[in-house]
Amino acid sequence: MRGRSVGTRQTTPAARYLLALVVALVQVGGSAGASHGQPQRRALDALAVGLLLVAPVAITVLRRFPVPALGATALAAAAYLARGYAYGPVFLGLAIVLFASVVRGRRFAAWAGAATVLAGEALGRLVLDAGPWSWQAFGGLVAWTLVVLAAGEVGRSWRERAASFRQAARETRLRQAGEERLRIAQELHDVVAHHMSLINVQAGVALHLADRRPEQVEPALVAIRDASKEALTELRSLIDVLRLDGAPAPRSPVANLAGLDDIVDRSGHAGLRVTKTVTGTERPVTAAVELAAYRIVQEAITNIVRHAHATRAEVTLDYGDEVLTVTVVDDGDGAARLADLVQGNGISGMQERARALGGELRVTAAASGGLRVEADLPTGGQR
């Protein structure tokens, strides 16, 4: 909100006015009662009532005019003590103003105000004949003032610590939001790259066969339709994540290992023969592991379709005791360009997915001349 610093809580005008009214009633009514019990002190008069009402008025404007309000309150209390009026609730408003001033960082003004009040007490007893000097009374006033100032310091420290905690929490939320945006960007990259690559290949096939073998164009167009439909569905699901609370749920399930069969089928339409093999004891794994495995296979197949000039690829899922190993091997020409390929965004994105789960991804040359992408994903979940 404009005009509000981090960690500052605004009190409403109604609350300030209510507090001021309570302080006024307590100070005037309590001082009147205290005056009857202290016949040696000066009786309350109109001036005393006016001085007692300064602090309540100051409370209402303390936020806007902190130093003038504090100064007026301190001078009024000093004048009240200097004239020898009865001790009593006159210190209530002063305590509130001193405490609030220290909490808000007006330490010098608060200490100066406290000194003014003590000077008023000394002036009244030593110069204005407000009563005989009493070290006990003066010492009690000094002790009371120090307690109020110390309480203000504690309040200021607590307030700064609370503001620090709130700022740290805000920064944590911003960092988490940034990480989520990066995750969504990675998902968008994987989805768009995979489906657009298949569409591009199928469109090229359709154009090539349009004149020579028109009867074979229809399967290519069907593959383009299916790939584009699935791409749009996944994009809508990801965009739904960015909506505010209450938005509709994603329109398709989160990508998982069951969806690998669709990748195998679509890749076949692009001229790449893909086989899938499962070894070990197949069992449920966490959603994070399934998503990472799916995206790694999807990105690897996308790279093969776009760059490898391969005709065959093999996907293997090996369920170990604590690790799911995902392997994608092709027979293309990627081994000769391995050093350049590992620098690309696609492979680095796959490595980040594996590392996020505490796993590891390796890209090496395959015996067939293509690449071997192997990811070890701990099945215990994220670290």
C-alpha positions as CSV (number, residue, x, y, z in Angstrom):
1,M,0.0,0.0,0.0
2,R,1.3,3.5,-0.8
3,G,3.0,5.2,2.0
4,R,3.4,2.1,4.2
5,S,6.9,0.8,4.9
6,V,7.6,-2.9,5.2
7,G,6.6,-4.3,8.5
8,T,4.4,-1.3,9.5
9,R,0.9,-1.9,10.8
10,Q,-1.4,1.1,10.5
11,T,-3.9,1.8,13.2
12,T,-7.3,3.1,12.2
13,P,-8.4,6.6,13.1
14,A,-11.2,5.2,15.1
15,A,-8.8,3.2,17.2
16,R,-6.6,6.2,17.8
17,Y,-9.6,8.4,18.8
18,L,-10.9,5.7,21.1
19,L,-7.6,5.4,22.8
20,A,-7.3,9.1,23.2
21,L,-10.8,9.3,24.8
22,V,-9.9,6.5,27.3
23,V,-6.6,8.3,28.2
24,A,-8.5,11.6,28.6
25,L,-11.1,10.1,30.9
26,V,-8.5,8.2,33.0
27,Q,-6.1,11.1,33.3
28,V,-8.7,13.7,34.2
29,G,-10.9,11.5,36.4
30,G,-7.9,9.7,38.0
31,S,-6.0,12.9,38.7
32,A,-9.1,14.5,40.3
33,G,-9.4,11.5,42.6
34,A,-5.6,11.6,43.3
35,S,-5.8,15.3,44.2
36,H,-8.2,14.5,47.1
37,G,-5.7,12.0,48.5
38,Q,-2.7,14.4,48.2
39,P,-3.8,17.6,50.1
40,Q,-0.1,18.8,50.2
41,R,-0.1,19.2,46.4
42,R,-1.8,21.9,44.4
43,A,-5.5,21.3,43.7
44,L,-6.6,20.7,40.2
45,D,-7.8,23.8,38.3
46,A,-8.7,24.6,34.7
47,L,-5.0,24.8,33.7
48,A,-4.4,21.4,35.1
49,V,-7.3,19.9,33.2
50,G,-5.9,21.6,30.0
51,L,-2.5,20.1,30.6
52,L,-4.0,16.7,31.2
53,L,-5.8,16.8,27.9
54,V,-2.6,17.6,25.8
55,A,-1.5,13.9,25.8
56,P,-4.9,12.5,24.5
57,V,-4.9,15.1,21.7
58,A,-1.2,14.3,20.9
59,I,-2.1,10.6,20.5
60,T,-4.6,11.4,17.7
61,V,-1.9,13.2,15.7
62,L,1.2,11.2,16.8
63,R,1.5,9.3,13.5
64,R,1.4,12.4,11.3
65,F,3.3,14.8,13.5
66,P,5.5,12.5,15.8
67,V,8.0,15.0,17.1
68,P,5.6,18.0,17.7
69,A,3.2,15.6,19.4
70,L,5.9,14.1,21.6
71,G,7.2,17.6,22.5
72,A,3.8,18.9,23.4
73,T,3.1,15.9,25.6
74,A,6.5,16.2,27.4
75,L,6.1,20.0,28.0
76,A,2.6,19.5,29.3
77,A,3.7,16.8,31.7
78,A,6.7,18.9,32.8
79,A,4.4,22.0,33.4
80,Y,2.0,19.8,35.4
81,L,4.7,18.5,37.7
82,A,6.4,22.0,37.9
83,R,3.2,23.5,39.3
84,G,2.9,20.8,41.9
85,Y,-0.3,19.2,40.9
86,A,-1.1,15.8,42.3
87,Y,0.8,12.7,41.1
88,G,-1.5,10.2,39.3
89,P,-2.5,9.1,35.8
90,V,-0.9,12.1,34.2
91,F,1.9,9.7,33.3
92,L,-0.4,7.4,31.3
93,G,-0.6,9.5,28.1
94,L,3.1,10.3,28.5
95,A,4.0,6.6,28.7
96,I,2.0,5.8,25.5
97,V,3.6,8.6,23.5
98,L,7.2,7.8,24.7
99,F,6.7,4.1,24.0
100,A,5.3,4.7,20.5
101,S,8.1,7.2,19.7
102,V,10.9,4.8,20.6
103,V,9.2,1.9,18.8
104,R,9.0,4.0,15.6
105,G,12.7,5.0,15.9
106,R,12.4,8.5,17.4
107,R,14.8,7.6,20.2
108,F,16.5,11.0,20.5
109,A,13.2,12.8,20.7
110,A,11.9,10.3,23.3
111,W,15.0,10.7,25.5
112,A,14.8,14.5,25.2
113,G,11.1,14.4,26.1
114,A,11.8,12.2,29.2
115,A,14.6,14.6,30.2
116,T,12.1,17.5,29.9
117,V,9.7,15.8,32.3
118,L,12.4,15.2,34.8
119,A,13.5,18.8,34.5
120,G,9.9,20.0,35.1
121,E,9.8,17.9,38.4
122,A,13.2,19.3,39.5
123,L,12.2,22.9,38.6
124,G,8.9,22.7,40.5
125,R,10.5,21.5,43.7
126,L,13.7,23.5,43.6
127,V,12.6,26.8,42.1
128,L,8.8,27.1,42.0
129,D,8.2,25.8,45.6
130,A,5.9,23.0,44.4
131,G,7.0,21.1,47.5
132,P,10.1,20.0,49.4
133,W,12.8,18.1,47.5
134,S,12.4,14.3,47.7
135,W,15.0,12.0,46.3
136,Q,12.6,9.2,46.7
137,A,10.0,10.8,44.5
138,F,12.5,12.0,41.9
139,G,14.2,8.5,41.9
140,G,10.8,6.9,41.4
141,L,10.1,9.2,38.4
142,V,13.5,8.4,36.9
143,A,13.0,4.7,37.3
144,W,9.5,4.9,35.8
145,T,10.8,6.8,32.8
146,L,13.6,4.3,32.2
147,V,11.2,1.4,32.3
148,V,9.0,3.1,29.7
149,L,12.0,3.8,27.4
150,A,13.4,0.3,27.9
151,A,9.9,-1.2,27.0
152,G,10.0,0.9,23.9
153,E,13.4,-0.4,22.9
154,V,12.1,-4.0,23.4
155,G,9.0,-3.2,21.2
156,R,11.2,-1.6,18.6
157,S,13.5,-4.7,18.5
158,W,10.5,-7.0,18.2
159,R,9.0,-4.9,15.5
160,E,12.2,-4.9,13.4
161,R,12.5,-8.6,13.9
162,A,8.9,-9.2,12.8
163,A,9.5,-6.9,9.7
164,S,12.6,-8.9,8.9
165,F,10.7,-12.2,9.1
166,R,7.9,-10.8,6.9
167,Q,10.5,-9.6,4.4
168,A,12.2,-13.0,4.4
169,A,8.9,-14.7,3.9
170,R,8.1,-12.4,1.0
171,E,11.4,-13.0,-0.6
172,T,10.9,-16.8,-0.2
173,R,7.5,-16.5,-1.9
174,L,9.1,-14.5,-4.8
175,R,11.8,-17.1,-5.1
176,Q,9.3,-20.0,-5.2
177,A,7.2,-18.1,-7.7
178,G,10.3,-17.6,-9.9
179,E,11.2,-21.3,-9.6
180,E,7.6,-22.2,-10.6
181,R,7.8,-19.9,-13.6
182,L,11.1,-21.6,-14.7
183,R,9.5,-25.0,-14.3
184,I,6.5,-24.0,-16.4
185,A,8.8,-22.5,-19.0
186,Q,10.7,-25.8,-19.2
187,E,7.4,-27.7,-19.6
188,L,6.4,-25.3,-22.4
189,H,9.7,-25.8,-24.1
190,D,9.4,-29.6,-23.9
191,V,5.8,-29.7,-25.1
192,V,6.2,-27.2,-28.0
193,A,9.5,-28.6,-29.2
194,H,8.3,-32.2,-29.3
195,H,5.0,-31.6,-31.0
196,M,6.2,-28.9,-33.4
197,S,9.0,-31.2,-34.5
198,L,6.6,-34.0,-35.3
199,I,4.3,-31.6,-37.1
200,N,7.2,-30.2,-39.1
201,V,8.3,-33.7,-40.2
202,Q,4.8,-34.8,-41.1
203,A,4.2,-31.5,-43.0
204,G,7.4,-32.2,-45.0
205,V,6.3,-35.7,-45.7
206,A,2.8,-34.5,-46.9
207,L,4.3,-32.0,-49.2
208,H,6.7,-34.5,-50.6
209,L,4.0,-37.1,-51.3
210,A,1.3,-34.6,-52.4
211,D,2.0,-35.1,-56.2
212,R,3.7,-38.5,-56.2
213,R,1.6,-40.5,-53.8
214,P,-1.5,-38.5,-52.8
215,E,-3.1,-41.6,-51.2
216,Q,-0.3,-41.5,-48.5
217,V,-0.9,-37.8,-47.6
218,E,-3.9,-38.5,-45.4
219,P,-1.9,-40.4,-42.7
220,A,0.6,-37.6,-42.5
221,L,-2.3,-35.0,-42.1
222,V,-3.9,-37.2,-39.4
223,A,-0.6,-37.3,-37.5
224,I,-0.4,-33.5,-37.8
225,R,-3.9,-33.1,-36.5
226,D,-3.3,-35.4,-33.5
227,A,0.0,-33.9,-32.6
228,S,-1.4,-30.3,-32.8
229,K,-4.4,-31.3,-30.8
230,E,-2.4,-32.8,-28.0
231,A,0.0,-29.9,-28.0
232,L,-2.9,-27.5,-27.5
233,T,-4.3,-29.6,-24.8
234,E,-1.0,-29.7,-22.9
235,L,-0.5,-26.0,-23.4
236,R,-4.0,-25.2,-22.0
237,S,-3.2,-27.4,-18.9
238,L,0.0,-25.5,-18.3
239,I,-1.6,-22.1,-18.7
240,D,-4.3,-23.1,-16.2
241,V,-1.6,-23.4,-13.6
242,L,-0.9,-19.7,-14.1
243,R,-4.5,-18.7,-13.4
244,L,-5.7,-17.3,-10.1
245,D,-7.3,-19.5,-7.4
246,G,-10.7,-20.8,-8.4
247,A,-9.6,-21.4,-12.0
248,P,-10.7,-24.6,-13.7
249,A,-8.6,-27.6,-13.2
250,P,-6.2,-28.8,-15.9
251,R,-8.0,-30.4,-18.8
252,S,-5.7,-33.4,-19.1
253,P,-3.8,-35.5,-16.6
254,V,-0.3,-34.7,-15.7
255,A,2.2,-36.3,-18.1
256,N,3.2,-39.7,-16.8
257,L,4.8,-42.9,-17.9
258,A,1.6,-44.3,-19.3
259,G,1.8,-41.5,-22.0
260,L,5.1,-42.9,-23.4
261,D,3.0,-45.2,-25.6
262,D,1.6,-42.1,-27.3
263,I,5.1,-40.8,-27.9
264,V,6.1,-44.1,-29.5
265,D,3.1,-44.1,-31.8
266,R,3.5,-40.5,-32.9
267,S,7.2,-41.0,-33.6
268,G,6.3,-43.8,-35.9
269,H,4.3,-41.4,-38.0
270,A,7.4,-39.2,-38.3
271,G,9.4,-42.1,-39.7
272,L,11.2,-43.0,-36.5
273,R,10.6,-46.5,-35.3
274,V,10.6,-46.5,-31.5
275,T,10.4,-49.5,-29.2
276,K,9.8,-49.4,-25.5
277,T,11.1,-52.0,-23.1
278,V,10.4,-52.3,-19.4
279,T,12.8,-54.3,-17.1
280,G,12.7,-55.0,-13.4
281,T,9.6,-55.1,-11.3
282,E,7.3,-52.3,-12.6
283,R,5.7,-50.4,-9.7
284,P,4.1,-47.0,-9.0
285,V,6.5,-44.1,-8.5
286,T,6.0,-40.5,-7.4
287,A,4.3,-38.1,-9.7
288,A,7.5,-36.0,-9.8
289,V,9.5,-39.1,-11.0
290,E,6.9,-40.0,-13.6
291,L,6.8,-36.4,-15.0
292,A,10.6,-36.2,-15.1
293,A,10.9,-39.6,-16.9
294,Y,8.2,-38.7,-19.4
295,R,9.8,-35.3,-20.2
296,I,13.2,-36.8,-20.5
297,V,12.0,-39.4,-23.0
298,Q,10.0,-36.8,-24.8
299,E,12.9,-34.4,-25.2
300,A,15.3,-37.2,-26.2
301,I,12.9,-38.4,-29.0
302,T,12.4,-34.7,-30.1
303,N,16.1,-34.3,-30.5
304,I,16.4,-37.5,-32.4
305,V,13.6,-36.5,-34.8
306,R,15.0,-33.0,-35.3
307,H,18.8,-33.6,-35.5
308,A,19.9,-37.3,-35.5
309,H,18.7,-38.5,-38.9
310,A,17.9,-41.8,-37.2
311,T,15.5,-44.5,-38.2
312,R,15.3,-46.4,-35.0
313,A,15.3,-45.6,-31.3
314,E,14.9,-47.7,-28.2
315,V,13.4,-46.6,-24.9
316,T,14.1,-48.6,-21.8
317,L,12.6,-48.2,-18.3
318,D,14.6,-50.2,-15.7
319,Y,13.0,-50.4,-12.3
320,G,15.7,-50.9,-9.7
321,D,15.3,-51.2,-5.9
322,E,15.7,-47.4,-5.4
323,V,16.2,-45.9,-8.8
324,L,14.3,-45.8,-12.1
325,T,16.7,-45.7,-14.9
326,V,15.5,-44.3,-18.2
327,T,17.5,-44.9,-21.3
328,V,17.0,-43.7,-24.9
329,V,19.3,-45.0,-27.6
330,D,19.2,-44.1,-31.4
331,D,21.1,-45.2,-34.5
332,G,21.6,-41.7,-35.9
333,D,24.7,-39.6,-36.4
334,G,24.7,-37.8,-33.1
335,A,27.9,-39.4,-31.7
336,A,30.1,-37.4,-34.1
337,R,28.6,-34.2,-32.8
338,L,28.4,-35.1,-29.1
339,A,30.5,-32.2,-27.8
340,D,28.2,-29.7,-29.5
341,L,24.9,-31.3,-28.7
342,V,25.5,-31.5,-24.9
343,Q,25.6,-27.7,-24.8
344,G,22.1,-27.3,-26.1
345,N,19.1,-26.3,-24.0
346,G,17.3,-29.6,-24.5
347,I,20.0,-31.7,-22.9
348,S,20.7,-29.2,-20.1
349,G,16.9,-29.2,-19.4
350,M,16.9,-33.0,-19.0
351,Q,19.9,-32.8,-16.7
352,E,18.1,-30.2,-14.6
353,R,15.1,-32.4,-14.3
354,A,17.2,-35.4,-13.1
355,R,19.2,-33.2,-10.6
356,A,16.0,-31.8,-9.2
357,L,15.1,-35.3,-8.0
358,G,18.6,-36.0,-6.7
359,G,19.4,-38.1,-9.8
360,E,21.9,-37.9,-12.7
361,L,21.6,-37.8,-16.5
362,R,24.4,-38.9,-18.8
363,V,24.7,-38.4,-22.6
364,T,27.3,-40.7,-24.3
365,A,28.0,-42.0,-27.7
366,A,26.1,-45.3,-28.6
367,A,27.7,-48.2,-30.4
368,S,25.2,-47.7,-33.2
369,G,26.6,-44.2,-34.0
370,G,23.9,-42.3,-32.3
371,L,23.5,-41.1,-28.7
372,R,22.7,-42.9,-25.5
373,V,20.7,-40.7,-23.0
374,E,20.6,-42.4,-19.6
375,A,18.9,-40.9,-16.5
376,D,18.9,-42.3,-13.0
377,L,15.9,-41.1,-11.0
378,P,15.6,-42.0,-7.3
379,T,12.1,-43.4,-6.7
380,G,12.0,-42.1,-3.2
381,G,10.8,-38.7,-4.4
382,Q,12.5,-35.3,-4.4
383,R,15.3,-34.5,-2.0
